[in-house]
């Protein structure tokens, strides 16, 4: 926002679980989240709303789905110069389009356009769900297919784009992939898993988050913000306690 963004929205995982948990038993849940971190979820949404920022709290879907849907909707408006998706999550790379819809890693300050996605993963944004289906995503809780690493997956999908287009006979691949015969056998044997993992990796863009992009315009904090800011400033933190003990 300090750098000139005029329209802003933040997606949150209001609850950790989503429809994907019903598709794969190992999909990520809220189990193991530190209580101190979990306790920040509700205040975060309250503070953002008071700051005048649109919040999309997700229940059935995930925050990543909201980011994907929001980016897709915003990009359809010809008035929008650029859509910046602020997250390092690799599954959001599927939403990048040319130089108009880009992904920003706020920690490293690196922005990926379509050429950047290809350089990083070896495949176009269109192939990211297929790529994740093969290599897996430990953060989301699905393993991918045995033997399919990042290099072999990128080599095959760079040529064939989607799983369905990969020839069953590895001799037709003609790509630089080690143990291609074994990979082909694994893909055939684990075909249903590959399709399921791709479904898990595919972000939903059909969520009706807003009707007009101007609903995302930031017009400054709401009247409720000063009271919340004062409450936070007055909060007793661990650092405050240590200072008081001294």
C-alpha positions in Angstrom: 0.0 0.0 0.0 2.9 2.4 0.7 4.2 1.6 -2.7 1.0 2.7 -4.4 -1.6 -0.2 -4.3 -5.0 1.4 -4.4 -7.2 -1.7 -4.0 -6.4 -4.3 -1.3 -8.0 -7.4 0.1 -6.7 -10.0 2.6 -7.8 -13.7 2.6 -7.7 -15.6 5.9 -8.2 -19.3 6.8 -11.0 -18.6 9.2 -10.9 -22.3 9.9 -8.0 -24.5 8.8 -10.0 -27.3 7.3 -11.7 -27.1 3.9 -13.5 -29.2 1.3 -10.1 -30.8 0.4 -10.0 -32.6 3.8 -12.9 -34.7 2.5 -10.9 -35.7 -0.6 -7.6 -36.8 1.0 -7.3 -37.9 4.7 -3.8 -36.7 5.0 -4.6 -33.1 3.9 -3.5 -30.4 6.3 -5.6 -29.6 9.4 -5.3 -27.3 12.4 -3.7 -30.0 14.4 -0.3 -29.0 15.8 -0.8 -25.2 15.4 0.7 -23.4 18.4 -2.1 -22.0 20.6 -0.4 -18.6 20.6 -0.6 -18.5 16.8 -4.1 -19.8 16.6 -5.2 -17.1 19.1 -4.2 -14.4 16.5 -6.6 -15.5 13.8 -9.7 -13.7 15.1 -8.0 -10.5 16.2 -6.2 -10.3 12.8 -9.6 -10.3 10.9 -11.0 -7.7 13.4 -8.0 -5.4 13.0 -7.8 -5.6 9.2 -11.5 -4.8 8.9 -11.1 -1.8 11.3 -8.2 -0.6 9.2 -10.6 -0.4 6.3 -9.1 -3.4 4.4 -11.5 -5.9 2.8 -11.2 -9.4 4.5 -12.2 -12.7 2.9 -12.5 -15.2 5.8 -12.6 -18.6 4.3 -14.5 -21.6 5.8 -15.4 -24.1 3.0 -12.5 -22.9 0.8 -9.0 -21.9 1.7 -7.4 -18.5 1.7 -5.4 -19.5 -1.3 -8.6 -20.2 -3.2 -9.8 -16.7 -2.3 -6.5 -15.2 -3.5 -6.9 -17.1 -6.8 -10.5 -16.1 -7.3 -9.9 -12.5 -6.3 -6.9 -12.2 -8.7 -9.0 -13.8 -11.5 -11.9 -11.4 -11.0 -9.7 -8.4 -10.7 -7.8 -9.3 -13.9 -11.1 -9.3 -15.8 -11.5 -5.6 -15.2 -9.7 -3.6 -18.0 -9.2 -0.7 -15.5 -6.8 -2.8 -13.4 -3.2 -2.2 -14.4 -1.7 -5.0 -12.4 -2.7 -7.7 -9.9 -0.2 -8.6 -7.2 -0.7 -11.8 -5.3 1.2 -11.4 -2.1 2.3 -14.9 -0.9 5.3 -17.2 -1.4 3.0 -20.3 -1.6 4.0 -22.2 -4.7 0.4 -23.2 -5.6 -0.4 -19.6 -6.3 2.1 -19.6 -9.2 -0.7 -21.2 -11.2 -2.5 -17.8 -11.2 0.3 -15.8 -12.8 -0.5 -14.4 -16.2 2.2 -12.7 -18.2 3.3 -9.5 -16.5 -0.2 -8.5 -15.5 -1.0 -11.0 -12.7 2.2 -11.5 -10.7 3.2 -13.2 -7.4 5.1 -11.3 -4.8 7.1 -12.9 -2.0 6.9 -10.3 0.6 9.8 -11.7 2.6 12.4 -11.7 -0.1 10.7 -8.9 -2.1 11.0 -11.0 -5.3 8.2 -10.7 -7.8 7.5 -13.5 -10.2 5.8 -12.9 -13.6 5.2 -15.8 -16.0 8.8 -15.9 -17.1 9.9 -16.0 -13.4 7.6 -19.0 -12.8 9.0 -20.8 -15.7 12.6 -20.1 -14.5 11.8 -21.2 -10.9 9.7 -24.4 -11.6 10.6 -25.2 -15.2 6.9 -25.2 -16.3 4.3 -22.6 -17.2 1.7 -21.5 -14.6 -0.8 -23.6 -16.4 1.1 -26.7 -15.5 1.6 -25.9 -11.8 -1.3 -28.1 -10.5 0.0 -31.0 -12.6 3.6 -30.4 -11.3 2.5 -30.4 -7.7 0.4 -33.5 -8.3 3.7 -35.3 -9.3 6.1 -33.8 -6.8 3.7 -33.4 -3.9 3.3 -30.6 -1.4 4.4 -31.4 2.1 2.9 -28.2 3.5 -0.5 -29.2 2.3 -0.1 -32.9 3.2 -0.1 -34.9 0.0 3.0 -36.8 -1.1 3.0 -36.8 -4.9 4.1 -39.9 -6.8 7.1 -42.0 -5.9 10.2 -41.2 -7.9 8.8 -38.1 -9.6 11.1 -35.4 -8.5 11.2 -31.7 -9.5 13.6 -32.1 -12.4 11.8 -35.1 -14.0 8.4 -33.6 -13.5 9.5 -30.2 -15.0 11.1 -31.9 -18.0 8.0 -34.0 -18.8 5.4 -31.2 -18.2 7.4 -28.6 -20.0 6.8 -30.6 -23.1 3.3 -32.1 -22.4 1.7 -29.4 -20.2 -0.9 -31.7 -18.5 -0.9 -35.3 -17.1 -3.4 -36.5 -19.7 -1.0 -35.5 -22.5 1.9 -37.6 -21.2 2.3 -40.7 -23.4 2.0 -44.0 -21.7 5.1 -45.2 -23.5 8.1 -43.4 -22.1 10.0 -43.9 -25.4 7.7 -41.2 -26.9 8.7 -38.7 -24.2 12.1 -37.7 -25.7 12.9 -35.5 -22.7 15.8 -35.5 -20.2 14.2 -37.5 -17.4 16.1 -40.2 -15.5 14.5 -43.6 -15.1 11.7 -42.6 -17.6 10.5 -46.2 -17.9 10.0 -46.5 -14.1 8.3 -43.1 -14.0 5.9 -44.1 -16.7 5.0 -47.3 -14.8 4.5 -45.3 -11.6 2.3 -42.8 -13.3 0.1 -45.5 -14.8 -0.1 -47.4 -11.5 -0.8 -44.2 -9.5 -3.0 -42.5 -12.0 -6.0 -42.0 -9.7 -3.7 -40.5 -7.0 -2.2 -38.2 -9.6 -5.6 -36.9 -10.6 -6.7 -36.5 -7.0 -3.5 -34.6 -6.0 -4.0 -32.3 -9.0 -7.5 -31.6 -7.8 -6.1 -30.7 -4.3 -3.5 -28.4 -6.0 -6.0 -26.7 -8.3 -7.2 -23.5 -6.7 -10.8 -22.5 -7.1 -11.5 -19.3 -9.1 -15.3 -19.5 -9.0 -15.9 -18.0 -5.6 -18.1 -14.8 -5.9 -16.0 -12.5 -3.7 -17.1 -9.2 -5.1 -19.1 -7.7 -7.9 -17.0 -4.6 -8.7 -13.2 -4.2 -8.1 -13.9 -0.7 -6.6 -15.3 -2.6 -3.6 -11.6 -3.3 -2.8 -10.5 0.3 -2.9 -8.8 1.3 0.4 -10.1 4.6 1.7 -8.3 4.6 5.1 -9.2 3.2 8.5 -12.7 3.1 9.8 -13.9 5.0 12.9 -13.4 1.8 14.9 -9.7 1.7 14.3 -8.3 4.2 16.9 -10.0 2.2 19.8 -8.5 -1.1 18.6 -5.1 0.5 18.1 -5.2 2.0 21.6 -6.2 -1.4 23.0 -3.3 -3.1 21.3 -0.9 -0.4 22.4 -2.0 -0.9 26.0 -1.8 -4.7 25.8 0.5 -6.4 28.2 3.1 -8.5 26.3 5.8 -10.8 27.4 8.3 -8.0 26.7 6.3 -5.7 28.9 6.2 -8.3 31.7 10.0 -8.7 31.6 10.4 -5.0 31.8 8.1 -4.7 34.8 9.9 -7.5 36.6 13.2 -5.6 36.2 
